[in-house]
Amino acid sequence: MSTVRARVWRFTTEKGKAGAEAVQAVEIGQGPLPVSLAAMVNVNALACDLRKAVDQRVRDLEISLLLSYVIGDQGNAPLGVECAALDSSAGHIQRFVSECTGLGVMSAASEVLFDWTNTTGGLSSFDVLPGHLKGLYANTGVRPDLLYDLAAGPVAGEARGRRRRAKQMFPAGKGTQDQRKRLEKLAQWSARHGDHAYFMSWVWLGPGGVHVDIFLPDGSEALTVLKTGWIEVPGAATPWHFRVPRPDPRRGVDPAPEGDLVVDVPEVSGQAATRAAISRVGPAAEEAMNRAFSREENTLGTFAGVPVRGRWIRGDALGEARHEVLLAVLGERVEVDRHAQRERLAALSGDRLDTFLDGRLLTAVRPVEGPRPSWDRISAELLEQS
């Protein structure tokens, strides 16, 4: 399992005159954050629009493209990036790579920091489900990326990424102007949605590998308990100050555009409304997985008595491949112990497989040197986590 260098910030907001908020961010510290390539592919493969037929050729191409730029390792080496190839790519391809990496790193951070698991709380994309729920979230303007349903309440996560050309991967001292501007917009989004809990991860891609700044708001009940035992270096004492104007209270939540997936939310507010809305779209997610399973022609075998279909995809969009990923769909949902899965991934050695199972979507990443692992070996390692 690869790692990224993470720098964690805690920030507080205090309402001031004219509705503005004073923001003070303090660095908690830095440390190695474990990130699984298989989990990164899994998160991005699930970020599709359930209202549409998912074209597997497009998804395969996206996975191949991502794995062509990102360099993983079976041990604990840092996650790397093909910087020369990234710099030669068009701007929208650079943004695709950085955003995909950002989503994967943010979800890894949520598991490490909040002890979030998909067996105890849901995960949704604002571009797929919650962003299209009538009367609950705005459909226009700034929106976060993912919605984590933690035990203490829903938390929105924003994943950003930038190419970093300086030798020092983390910008020195305080946060950057771009980070401040994005936190301002997220703070306004939060205020517009009843002071909704949120956090932001900001990935840096460069010659030093992948680094990430993680910004966590203080005072949020959902984020009161953080696991920071993995932090090695304490943070700087100098706080970072800026101000955020409050949004116009006259502006409400925009209605869903015609043709969007719309779920009527019961007359409740806050966390209950969010969870009720998410639960109502669960059947749509299962139906999407049913369609994906039926389209797969290659049967791999069974896992816990459930048939599994899928295929191997090579990360060779830039030439010779370094990685190959198995993308497979289970015939029905099989839950695994996410705590055990995370502990196993964090302790991966060269002779273990980087596999990740989330409900019905299974991903496994392997280096192209050597033979492909048999399905019996993959399923045996997965059963160790169940």
RAWOQUI-V38416 format. One record per backbone hydrogen bond with DSSP energy under -0.5 kcal/mol. NH is the residue of the N-H (numbers start at 1). CO is the residue of the C=O. E is the energy in kcal/mol with one decimal. If there is no record, write none. Layout:
nh->NH co->CO e->E
nh->NH co->CO e->E
This chain:
nh->2 co->35 e->-1.0
nh->3 co->77 e->-1.3
nh->4 co->33 e->-2.3
nh->5 co->210 e->-1.5
nh->6 co->4 e->-0.6
nh->6 co->31 e->-2.9
nh->7 co->212 e->-2.9
nh->8 co->29 e->-2.8
nh->9 co->214 e->-3.5
nh->10 co->26 e->-2.8
nh->11 co->216 e->-2.6
nh->12 co->24 e->-2.3
nh->14 co->22 e->-1.8
nh->16 co->20 e->-4.7
nh->19 co->16 e->-0.9
nh->20 co->17 e->-1.9
nh->21 co->244 e->-2.9
nh->22 co->14 e->-2.8
nh->23 co->242 e->-3.7
nh->24 co->12 e->-2.2
nh->25 co->240 e->-2.9
nh->26 co->10 e->-3.2
nh->28 co->8 e->-2.9
nh->29 co->8 e->-1.2
nh->30 co->233 e->-2.5
nh->31 co->6 e->-1.9
nh->33 co->4 e->-3.5
nh->34 co->32 e->-0.6
nh->35 co->2 e->-2.9
nh->40 co->36 e->-2.2
nh->41 co->37 e->-2.5
nh->42 co->38 e->-2.0
nh->43 co->39 e->-2.5
nh->44 co->40 e->-1.8
nh->45 co->41 e->-2.4
nh->46 co->42 e->-1.5
nh->47 co->43 e->-0.6
nh->47 co->44 e->-0.7
nh->48 co->46 e->-2.1
nh->50 co->48 e->-0.7
nh->52 co->49 e->-1.6
nh->54 co->52 e->-0.5
nh->55 co->53 e->-0.6
nh->56 co->54 e->-0.7
nh->58 co->55 e->-0.7
nh->59 co->55 e->-2.0
nh->60 co->56 e->-2.6
nh->61 co->57 e->-1.9
nh->62 co->58 e->-2.3
nh->63 co->59 e->-2.3
nh->64 co->60 e->-2.6
nh->65 co->61 e->-2.5
nh->66 co->62 e->-2.4
nh->67 co->63 e->-2.4
nh->68 co->64 e->-0.8
nh->68 co->65 e->-0.6
nh->69 co->65 e->-0.8
nh->69 co->66 e->-1.0
nh->70 co->66 e->-1.8
nh->71 co->80 e->-2.7
nh->72 co->70 e->-0.6
nh->79 co->3 e->-3.1
nh->80 co->71 e->-3.2
nh->82 co->69 e->-2.7
nh->83 co->81 e->-1.7
nh->86 co->82 e->-2.4
nh->87 co->83 e->-2.8
nh->88 co->84 e->-1.2
nh->89 co->86 e->-1.1
nh->93 co->90 e->-0.7
nh->94 co->90 e->-2.2
nh->95 co->91 e->-2.3
nh->96 co->92 e->-1.8
nh->97 co->93 e->-2.4
nh->98 co->94 e->-2.4
nh->99 co->95 e->-2.7
nh->100 co->96 e->-2.4
nh->101 co->97 e->-2.4
nh->102 co->98 e->-2.3
nh->103 co->99 e->-2.3
nh->104 co->100 e->-1.9
nh->105 co->101 e->-2.6
nh->106 co->102 e->-2.6
nh->107 co->103 e->-2.0
nh->108 co->104 e->-1.8
nh->109 co->105 e->-2.4
nh->110 co->106 e->-2.2
nh->111 co->107 e->-1.6
nh->112 co->108 e->-1.9
nh->113 co->109 e->-3.3
nh->114 co->110 e->-1.7
nh->115 co->111 e->-0.6
nh->116 co->110 e->-1.6
nh->120 co->117 e->-0.9
nh->121 co->117 e->-1.6
nh->124 co->147 e->-1.8
nh->126 co->145 e->-2.7
nh->127 co->145 e->-0.5
nh->128 co->125 e->-1.4
nh->129 co->125 e->-2.4
nh->132 co->129 e->-2.3
nh->133 co->130 e->-1.7
nh->134 co->132 e->-0.5
nh->136 co->133 e->-1.6
nh->137 co->133 e->-1.2
nh->145 co->157 e->-2.2
nh->146 co->157 e->-2.2
nh->147 co->124 e->-3.1
nh->148 co->146 e->-0.5
nh->148 co->155 e->-3.2
nh->149 co->122 e->-2.8
nh->150 co->148 e->-1.2
nh->150 co->153 e->-1.3
nh->153 co->150 e->-1.2
nh->155 co->148 e->-3.1
nh->156 co->197 e->-2.3
nh->157 co->146 e->-3.4
nh->158 co->199 e->-2.0
nh->159 co->157 e->-0.5
nh->160 co->158 e->-0.5
nh->160 co->201 e->-2.5
nh->162 co->203 e->-2.4
nh->164 co->205 e->-3.5
nh->165 co->163 e->-0.5
nh->169 co->167 e->-0.8
nh->180 co->176 e->-2.2
nh->181 co->177 e->-2.4
nh->182 co->178 e->-2.1
nh->183 co->179 e->-2.5
nh->184 co->180 e->-2.2
nh->185 co->181 e->-2.0
nh->186 co->182 e->-2.4
nh->187 co->183 e->-2.5
nh->188 co->184 e->-2.1
nh->189 co->185 e->-2.4
nh->190 co->186 e->-2.7
nh->191 co->187 e->-2.3
nh->192 co->188 e->-2.3
nh->193 co->189 e->-1.1
nh->193 co->190 e->-0.5
nh->194 co->191 e->-1.1
nh->195 co->190 e->-1.6
nh->196 co->190 e->-1.7
nh->199 co->156 e->-1.8
nh->200 co->215 e->-2.0
nh->201 co->158 e->-3.0
nh->202 co->213 e->-3.1
nh->203 co->160 e->-3.2
nh->204 co->211 e->-3.6
nh->205 co->162 e->-2.6
nh->206 co->209 e->-2.4
nh->209 co->206 e->-2.1
nh->210 co->79 e->-0.9
nh->211 co->204 e->-2.4
nh->212 co->5 e->-2.5
nh->213 co->202 e->-2.7
nh->214 co->7 e->-2.9
nh->215 co->200 e->-3.4
nh->216 co->9 e->-2.4
nh->216 co->214 e->-0.5
nh->217 co->198 e->-0.8
nh->218 co->11 e->-3.1
nh->220 co->217 e->-0.6
nh->221 co->219 e->-0.5
nh->223 co->220 e->-1.4
nh->224 co->221 e->-1.2
nh->226 co->224 e->-0.7
nh->227 co->113 e->-2.2
nh->228 co->226 e->-0.8
nh->231 co->228 e->-1.6
nh->232 co->30 e->-2.2
nh->233 co->30 e->-2.3
nh->234 co->232 e->-0.5
nh->235 co->28 e->-2.0
nh->239 co->237 e->-0.5
nh->240 co->25 e->-2.6
nh->241 co->239 e->-0.5
nh->242 co->23 e->-2.0
nh->244 co->21 e->-3.0
nh->251 co->248 e->-1.7
nh->252 co->250 e->-0.6
nh->260 co->257 e->-1.9
nh->262 co->260 e->-0.6
nh->268 co->266 e->-2.8
nh->272 co->269 e->-0.8
nh->274 co->270 e->-1.9
nh->275 co->271 e->-2.7
nh->276 co->272 e->-2.4
nh->277 co->273 e->-2.3
nh->278 co->274 e->-2.5
nh->279 co->275 e->-2.3
nh->280 co->276 e->-1.3
nh->281 co->277 e->-0.9
nh->281 co->278 e->-0.8
nh->282 co->279 e->-0.8
nh->285 co->281 e->-1.5
nh->286 co->282 e->-2.0
nh->287 co->283 e->-2.3
nh->288 co->284 e->-1.9
nh->289 co->285 e->-1.9
nh->290 co->286 e->-2.1
nh->291 co->287 e->-2.1
nh->292 co->288 e->-2.1
nh->293 co->289 e->-2.4
nh->294 co->290 e->-2.2
nh->295 co->291 e->-1.6
nh->296 co->292 e->-1.1
nh->299 co->297 e->-0.7
nh->300 co->298 e->-0.5
nh->300 co->308 e->-2.7
nh->301 co->308 e->-1.3
nh->303 co->306 e->-2.7
nh->306 co->303 e->-1.9
nh->308 co->301 e->-2.7
nh->309 co->329 e->-2.3
nh->310 co->298 e->-2.2
nh->311 co->327 e->-1.6
nh->313 co->325 e->-3.0
nh->315 co->323 e->-2.5
nh->316 co->314 e->-1.7
nh->317 co->64 e->-0.6
nh->319 co->316 e->-1.4
nh->322 co->315 e->-0.6
nh->324 co->366 e->-2.1
nh->325 co->313 e->-3.0
nh->326 co->364 e->-3.2
nh->327 co->311 e->-2.5
nh->327 co->325 e->-0.6
nh->328 co->326 e->-0.6
nh->328 co->362 e->-2.8
nh->329 co->309 e->-3.1
nh->330 co->360 e->-2.5
nh->331 co->307 e->-2.6
nh->334 co->359 e->-1.6
nh->337 co->385 e->-1.7
nh->338 co->336 e->-1.0
nh->341 co->337 e->-2.4
nh->342 co->338 e->-2.6
nh->343 co->339 e->-2.4
nh->344 co->340 e->-2.2
nh->345 co->341 e->-2.3
nh->346 co->342 e->-2.3
nh->347 co->343 e->-1.0
nh->348 co->345 e->-1.4
nh->352 co->349 e->-1.9
nh->354 co->365 e->-0.9
nh->355 co->353 e->-1.2
nh->356 co->363 e->-2.8
nh->358 co->361 e->-2.5
nh->360 co->358 e->-1.4
nh->361 co->358 e->-1.9
nh->362 co->328 e->-2.8
nh->362 co->360 e->-0.6
nh->363 co->356 e->-2.6
nh->364 co->326 e->-1.4
nh->365 co->354 e->-2.4
nh->366 co->324 e->-2.6
nh->368 co->322 e->-1.9
nh->378 co->374 e->-2.1
nh->379 co->375 e->-3.0
nh->380 co->376 e->-1.9
nh->381 co->377 e->-2.1
nh->382 co->378 e->-2.1
nh->383 co->379 e->-2.3
nh->384 co->380 e->-0.9
nh->385 co->382 e->-1.7
nh->386 co->382 e->-0.5
nh->386 co->383 e->-0.6
